[in-house]
């Protein structure tokens, strides 16, 4: 190694370092990081503490994450419980509103015909026997209920008491096959006999004279003929009319006003006494 060349090498190395520093400063200045670099040179301890603090915050956040998630799950469960309580309260309020509306309808029905005495009864069962369409109510002979008494709802005629026990009774519905209710139409004033057993719970009103112009939408009411039902109880509304020139009569399908599947409370008309008119149809001695 030639010692005479050492100073020259030192100068070249110094020049290279200076050039590198100049290039680095240019790059930092171009990228906007020159102030940060000078800050590190001025206060290296603060820079080290900042890096350490950032790492500590990251680690603390990672450790706190599961705890925050568990807290969120607990809060969600509490909110869901509150929502369930509110929904249950809403259901109870809707039930109370439905009962209030039902009682209001019954009251209005009783007010429309104050001449009758009524016994309120709750529907406690429905007969599943195919022989007779009926319901079971919680009032019987000891409550003043007798066989043959008419039964109605807030919307219209239900049927008649078929049999009784001390504190319950079976009510044959007007939709039963054996049911026959003398009826009159509200607009045309046509009369006929309403029979049950039709599809969908509809009633068939037959023996209507052709001279009457029966229209769809007419209201059918009890006529009082035959003495089995009081006059003027709503039965339903005409949904279809069939005229038969050959039979010299017409028929009408009547949809009952009462929804028998949702019956909860009914009226038993206790002061109406059915009339026995068999003597006029079957005179003595015949």
BELNOR-V12375 format. One line per field, one symbol per residue. phi: phi as a letter, one per 30 degrees, with the letter a starting at -180 (. if undefined). psi: psi as a letter, one per 20 degrees, with the letter a starting at -180 (. if undefined). burial: # if it has 16 or more other ideal C-beta (glycine too) atoms within 10 Angstrom, else .. A space follows every 50 residues. Layout:
phi->???
psi->???
burial->???
This chain:
phi->.dddddedddddddddddddddddddddddcicdddddddddbddddddd ddddddddddddddeedddddddddddddddddddddddddddddddddd ddddddddddddbddccbcdbcdcabdcdddadabcccbbddcjdbdjdd bbcdcldclbdcabbebaaccdddddeddbbdbbddddidcacccdjddi idccccicdddccdcdjddcbddidiicbddiddclbdcabbcbdddhab bbdbdeddcddcdbbbccdccccecccddddbeejc
psi->pohhighhggghgggggggggggghgghhhijjghhghgghgmhgggghg ghgghghgghhhhighghghgggggggghhhggggghghhghghgggghg hghgggghghhhmiiqpqopqqpirppjpihporrprkpbhijjpqpipq praihapgbqpgqqagkrqpopqiiqhiqooprqqggijqqappqajrqj jrqooakpqiipnpqpiqppqphiqijhqqqjppgbqpiqpopohgikrr qppppqhpohhjpgprpooijpoqqojhhhhmqqi.
burial->.................................................. .................................................. .....#..##.......##.#.#...#.....#####.###.#.#...## ############.#...#########..#.#####..#.#######.... #####..#...#.#...########..###..######..#.......## ########.#..#.######.#.#............
